Amino acid sequence: MFRPLPLAVALLVMAGCTGTGERDGAGPTAGGKGPITFATGRDTTAYLQPLLDRWNQAHPAETVSLIELPEAADEQRAQMVANLQAKSDRYDVLGLDVTMTAEFADSGWIIPLERAAFPLDRFLPPVVETAIYEGKLWAVPYTSNAGLLFYRTDLVRKPPKTWDELRRQALEIQKKHDIQGYAGQFLAYEGLTVNFSEAVQAAGGQLLDPDGTRVTADSGPVETAISRLQQGLREKWIPEEALRYKEEESRLAFQEGRLAFARNWPPAYGPATAPGSAVRGRFAVTRLPGPSVLGGNNLAISAYSKHPQTAQEFIHYFTSLDNQRRVLTDGSFPPVWTELYDDPGLIERFPYLPALKESILAAKRRPASANYNQLSLVIASNVAKALAPPYTESASDVAAALKAELSEVLKTQ
């Protein structure tokens, strides 16, 4: 069942309300209903189109067309921003990485939504928070995400719970079996920001407060995180080639049997179980040695959409319980409905669900800052310098520079 757009929201949308930004242009067409587009990252599992087809068959006058953006969140953001800055109506529904909500809301590129229109009380609480900015709901959670530690069950008796245990096991396995130890996403992009943030969290710290208004990076945890990564590279249980890895490269390295451990998101699980995978039947997943960074994707409505009512009804359909089940079973993406993580049938099919639920509930949200992209660039660039061969950059110098540059960015807000 699809809920119509509440009258209050319809009036708000028709008035062109965009929150803290300003909006020019003709505005939505009368009634706000008609064909729409859905702009989101590349569908690597081919699960999206069947869900769109189901909507289109039931709504022949309000069909949705898929616009696939690049796979990396950084590149998705760049294309969306270019479109929205031009006040283009090409995109109606936007699949936003959770880091983008605050920026897009603050810029007036998306419209606020009425909370009562969506069953948010049945979603994982930390996930809902990623869609809220300055007390308003700006998007609807569609997928969640938390990093997991993939490990070889034929090489590991008991998975590591701490960074020191991970190091010891990786070194032992590398020596005994001539296999690379561990890799995450260490290329200088958002993935490095996430991996480094998790290393800091494993050391008991955090780089920024949840609102992104204050630097909380104590030198101790930051220096520990830098030193641990440098040590792994010097000792070669973190291979140098991992400095070029994004999610796909690290997934393939583990799936092809070249790694004993890998940090990755849950969608990497499905391909590793497929026929032809070198680790099929020989791996499992567990929580990272420390809190993960919370990931995921939210659905928002462009402030320049001509059909915002259809867009909201489509979002309601797309985030429904039935479709959330398909998001998991057909796309291998973590759903946002809490009850799906406790479903015995799904747990049998996806044994990692209990660990993933724990990881999501314990995960740290990335700062809800309109300047998040700039903050992330500062983190990734400084850490990349520290991890460049020969890995001798002073951890204390890097920590001091990182804190100073983050503070400088916050002063400009």
C-alpha positions in Angstrom: 0.0 0.0 0.0 1.3 3.5 -0.9 0.5 6.4 1.3 -0.4 9.6 -0.5 1.7 12.7 0.3 0.3 14.3 3.5 -1.5 17.6 2.8 0.9 19.6 4.9 3.9 18.2 3.1 2.2 18.7 -0.3 1.6 22.3 0.5 5.2 22.7 1.7 6.6 21.0 -1.4 4.4 23.1 -3.8 5.6 26.2 -2.1 9.2 25.2 -2.9 10.4 24.9 0.7 14.0 23.9 0.8 15.1 24.4 4.4 18.2 26.5 5.0 19.0 27.2 1.3 17.2 29.2 -1.3 15.5 28.0 -4.4 14.9 29.7 -7.8 13.1 28.4 -10.8 9.5 27.5 -11.8 9.0 24.9 -9.2 7.0 21.6 -9.3 4.2 21.0 -11.7 0.6 21.1 -10.4 -0.1 18.1 -8.2 3.5 17.0 -8.2 2.8 13.7 -9.9 4.3 12.2 -13.0 7.4 10.3 -14.3 10.5 10.6 -12.2 14.1 9.5 -12.2 16.2 7.8 -9.5 19.9 8.7 -9.4 22.0 6.4 -7.4 25.4 4.6 -7.4 26.1 1.9 -10.0 24.1 -1.3 -9.3 26.8 -4.0 -9.3 24.3 -6.8 -8.4 21.5 -6.1 -10.9 18.9 -6.1 -8.2 17.5 -2.6 -8.7 15.7 -2.9 -12.1 13.2 -5.6 -11.0 12.1 -3.4 -8.1 11.7 -0.5 -10.5 9.8 -2.7 -12.9 7.3 -3.6 -10.2 6.7 0.1 -9.5 6.4 0.9 -13.2 3.9 -1.9 -13.9 1.6 -0.5 -11.1 2.2 3.2 -12.0 2.2 3.5 -15.8 1.7 7.3 -15.6 4.4 7.7 -13.0 7.2 5.6 -14.2 10.7 5.8 -12.7 13.9 5.7 -14.7 17.2 4.6 -13.2 20.2 6.9 -13.6 23.3 5.1 -12.6 26.1 7.2 -11.1 29.7 6.0 -10.5 30.3 3.4 -7.8 32.4 5.6 -5.5 30.5 8.0 -3.2 32.9 10.8 -3.9 32.2 10.6 -7.6 28.4 10.3 -7.0 28.5 13.5 -5.0 30.4 15.4 -7.7 27.8 14.5 -10.4 24.9 15.3 -8.1 26.3 18.6 -7.0 27.0 19.7 -10.6 23.4 18.9 -11.4 21.8 20.6 -8.4 24.0 23.7 -8.6 22.6 24.1 -12.1 19.1 23.8 -10.7 18.4 21.0 -13.1 15.3 18.9 -12.7 17.0 15.8 -14.3 17.2 14.0 -10.9 14.0 13.5 -8.8 15.0 10.9 -6.1 18.6 11.0 -5.0 20.4 8.0 -3.4 22.7 9.9 -1.0 25.5 8.4 1.0 24.8 9.1 4.6 27.6 11.7 4.7 25.7 13.9 2.2 22.5 14.6 4.1 23.7 17.6 6.0 25.4 19.3 3.1 22.5 18.8 0.6 20.0 20.0 3.2 22.1 23.0 4.2 22.5 23.9 0.5 18.8 23.8 -0.2 19.2 21.0 -2.7 16.7 18.6 -1.1 13.3 19.1 0.6 12.3 18.2 4.2 10.0 15.2 4.7 7.2 14.5 7.2 8.4 11.8 9.7 4.9 10.4 10.2 4.8 9.4 6.5 7.4 6.7 7.1 7.7 3.8 9.7 10.9 5.2 11.2 10.2 3.6 14.6 10.8 0.2 12.9 14.2 1.2 11.5 17.5 0.8 13.2 17.8 3.9 15.4 21.4 4.9 14.4 20.4 4.7 10.8 17.5 7.1 11.2 19.8 9.6 12.8 21.8 9.8 9.5 18.8 11.3 7.8 18.2 14.1 10.3 19.8 17.5 10.2 19.0 20.4 12.5 16.0 18.5 13.8 14.3 17.8 10.4 14.0 14.7 8.4 15.6 15.3 5.0 15.8 11.7 3.6 14.6 8.2 4.3 17.1 5.4 5.2 17.3 2.8 2.4 20.3 0.7 3.2 22.6 0.7 6.2 26.2 -0.4 6.5 28.9 -1.2 9.0 32.4 -2.5 8.3 33.0 -6.2 9.0 36.2 -8.3 9.3 36.3 -11.1 6.7 38.6 -13.9 7.7 39.7 -17.3 6.4 38.2 -20.1 8.6 40.7 -22.6 7.2 43.6 -20.4 8.5 42.1 -18.8 11.6 41.0 -20.8 14.6 39.5 -17.8 16.5 39.0 -14.4 14.9 40.9 -11.5 16.5 39.1 -9.1 18.7 41.8 -6.4 19.0 44.3 -4.8 16.6 47.2 -6.5 18.4 45.6 -9.9 17.9 45.0 -9.1 14.2 48.6 -8.2 13.8 49.9 -11.3 15.5 47.6 -13.7 13.6 48.3 -12.0 10.2 52.1 -12.3 10.8 51.8 -15.9 11.8 49.6 -16.8 8.8 51.7 -14.9 6.4 54.9 -16.7 7.5 53.3 -20.2 7.6 51.1 -20.0 4.5 52.8 -17.4 2.3 49.6 -15.3 2.1 49.1 -11.6 2.6 47.7 -10.6 6.0 45.2 -7.8 5.9 43.8 -5.1 3.8 41.1 -2.4 3.9 40.5 0.6 1.7 43.6 2.7 1.9 43.5 4.7 -1.3 43.2 8.4 -0.6 39.5 8.9 -0.8 36.5 8.6 1.5 37.4 4.9 2.1 40.7 5.9 3.7 38.8 8.4 5.9 36.6 5.6 7.1 39.4 3.1 7.6 41.5 5.6 9.6 38.5 6.7 11.7 37.9 3.1 12.6 41.6 2.7 13.5 41.3 5.7 15.8 38.1 4.3 17.3 39.8 1.0 17.9 42.4 3.0 19.9 39.7 4.6 22.0 39.4 7.9 20.3 37.3 9.8 17.7 38.3 12.5 15.3 35.2 14.8 15.5 32.1 15.1 17.6 28.8 13.8 16.0 27.7 17.3 14.9 31.0 18.0 13.2 31.5 21.2 15.2 34.4 20.3 17.4 37.7 18.4 16.9 37.9 15.6 19.5 41.1 14.0 18.1 43.3 13.4 21.1 46.9 12.9 20.1 47.2 9.5 21.8 44.6 7.5 19.8 45.4 9.3 16.6 49.1 8.6 16.9 48.3 5.0 17.9 46.2 4.5 14.7 48.9 6.0 12.5 51.6 3.9 14.1 49.6 0.7 13.8 49.0 1.2 10.1 52.6 2.2 9.4 53.8 -0.8 11.3 51.6 -3.1 9.3 53.0 -1.7 6.1 56.6 -1.9 7.3 56.1 -5.5 8.4 54.3 -6.3 5.2 51.3 -8.0 6.7 49.5 -5.1 5.2 50.6 -5.3 1.5 51.8 -2.1 -0.1 49.3 -2.6 -3.0 46.5 -2.1 -0.4 47.4 1.6 -0.6 45.6 1.5 -4.0 42.6 -0.4 -2.8 39.0 0.8 -2.9 36.2 -1.6 -1.9 36.2 -3.6 -5.1 40.0 -4.1 -5.1 40.0 -5.3 -1.5 37.0 -7.6 -2.2 38.7 -9.2 -5.1 42.0 -9.7 -3.2 40.1 -11.6 -0.4 37.8 -13.5 -2.8 40.8 -14.6 -4.9 42.4 -16.1 -1.8 45.3 -13.5 -1.5 44.4 -12.3 2.0 43.8 -13.9 5.3 41.8 -10.9 6.6 40.0 -8.0 4.9 37.9 -5.1 6.1 34.9 -4.6 3.9 31.2 -3.8 3.8 28.6 -6.6 3.8 27.9 -6.6 0.1 31.3 -8.2 -0.4 29.8 -11.4 1.3 27.6 -12.6 -1.5 30.3 -12.7 -4.3 32.7 -14.5 -1.9 30.1 -17.3 -1.6 29.5 -17.6 -5.3 30.8 -20.5 -7.5 34.4 -19.7 -8.6 35.3 -17.9 -5.4 38.6 -19.2 -4.0 37.3 -18.7 -0.5 33.8 -20.2 -0.9 33.0 -22.3 2.2 36.3 -21.2 3.8 35.5 -17.8 5.3 33.4 -16.0 7.8 32.8 -12.5 9.1 33.0 -10.9 12.5 33.0 -7.4 14.0 36.0 -5.2 13.5 38.6 -4.8 16.3 36.8 -1.6 17.4 33.6 0.3 16.5 32.9 0.6 12.8 32.0 3.8 11.0 28.3 3.8 10.1 27.6 3.7 6.4 24.6 3.4 4.2 22.4 5.2 1.7 19.4 7.5 2.2 16.7 8.5 -0.3 16.0 12.2 -0.7 13.9 14.4 -3.1 15.6 17.0 -5.2 14.4 20.5 -4.5 14.1 20.9 -8.3 11.9 17.9 -8.9 8.8 18.6 -10.9 7.0 15.6 -9.4 7.8 15.5 -5.7 4.6 13.7 -4.7 5.4 10.8 -6.9 8.9 10.9 -5.6 7.8 10.6 -2.0 5.4 7.8 -2.8 8.1 6.0 -4.7 10.5 6.3 -1.7 7.7 4.9 0.6 7.4 1.9 -1.8 11.1 1.5 -2.1 11.8 1.4 1.6 8.8 -0.9 2.4 9.4 -4.1 4.4 8.9 -6.3 1.4 11.4 -4.4 -0.7 13.9 -4.2 2.2 13.9 -7.9 2.2 14.7 -8.0 -1.5 17.5 -5.4 -0.9 19.1 -8.0 1.3 18.2 -11.2 -0.6 18.8 -10.0 -4.1 21.3 -7.1 -3.6 23.2 -8.3 -0.5 22.8 -4.8 1.0 22.0 -4.4 4.7 18.4 -3.4 5.2 17.2 -0.7 7.6 14.2 -2.6 9.2 15.3 -3.9 12.6 13.1 -7.0 12.4 14.8 -8.4 9.3 18.0 -8.9 11.4 16.2 -11.2 13.7 14.5 -13.3 11.0 15.6 -17.0 11.4 15.3 -17.7 7.7 17.4 -14.8 6.7 20.0 -15.5 9.4 20.3 -19.1 7.9 20.9 -17.6 4.5 23.0 -14.7 5.7 24.9 -15.9 8.8 26.6 -12.5 9.3 23.3 -10.7 10.2 23.7 -10.9 14.0 27.3 -9.6 13.8 26.2 -6.9 11.4 23.3 -5.8 13.6 25.7 -5.5 16.6 28.2 -3.6 14.4 25.5 -1.1 13.2 24.1 -0.5 16.7 27.7 0.1 18.0 28.9 2.1 14.9 29.9 5.7 15.1 28.1 8.1 12.9 30.2 10.3 10.6 29.8 14.0 11.5 26.5 15.7 10.4 28.4 18.6 8.9 27.6 20.6 5.8 31.4 20.7 5.4 31.9 16.9 5.7 33.4 16.5 2.3 36.1 19.1 3.1 36.7 17.4 6.5 37.1 14.0 4.8 39.6 15.4 2.3 41.7 16.8 5.1 41.7 13.4 6.9 42.4 11.3 3.8 45.2 13.6 2.5 47.1 13.7 5.8 46.8 10.0 6.4 47.8 9.2 2.9 51.1 11.2 3.5 51.7 9.2 6.6 51.2 5.9 4.8 53.4 6.7 1.8 56.6 4.6 1.6 58.9 4.3 3.5 56.3 4.8 6.2 58.5 6.9 8.4 56.4 10.1 8.8 56.2 11.0 12.4 52.9 9.9 13.9 53.0 12.9 16.3 53.6 15.4 13.5 50.8 13.9 11.4 48.4 14.0 14.4 49.2 17.6 15.1 48.8 18.6 11.5 45.5 16.8 11.2 44.1 18.4 14.3 45.2 21.9 13.1 43.7 21.5 9.6 40.4 20.1 10.9 40.1 23.0 13.3 40.8 25.4 10.4 38.0 23.9 8.4 35.6 24.2 11.3 36.4 27.9 11.7 35.1 28.6 8.2 31.6 27.1 8.9 
